[in-house]
Amino acid sequence: MIKRKILIGFLTGIFANIAGIFLYISFFSEMDIEPTIKDAIKNDYLGKVSALGAVLNFLPFFVFLKKDQLYKARGVVLATVLTALLIATSIVI
């Protein structure tokens, strides 16, 4: 049961991160989503876009804390840590 709650929080964190990336691109990019992502990969700033998208993880994290759903909040933190590790390894490589 606890693993299921953490998985729900993790998936919520991943979806919030993806939604944050799309919101950031739609508000601040002059191009559409696909050309912006291709340009980010080409010019090596996809990690920065992902980090800005991860800011949206604050919303489900604090909602889960407010509702006293600590395991789901842990899942959101795990998704954020995974995003940070992926960004860090892409910078090193």
Buried (B, 14 or more C-beta within 10 A) or exposed (E): EEEEBBBBBBBBBBBBBEBBBBBBBEEEBEEEEEEBBEBBEEEEEBBEBBBBBBBBBEBBBEBBEEEEBBBBBBBBBBBBEBBBEEBEEEEEE
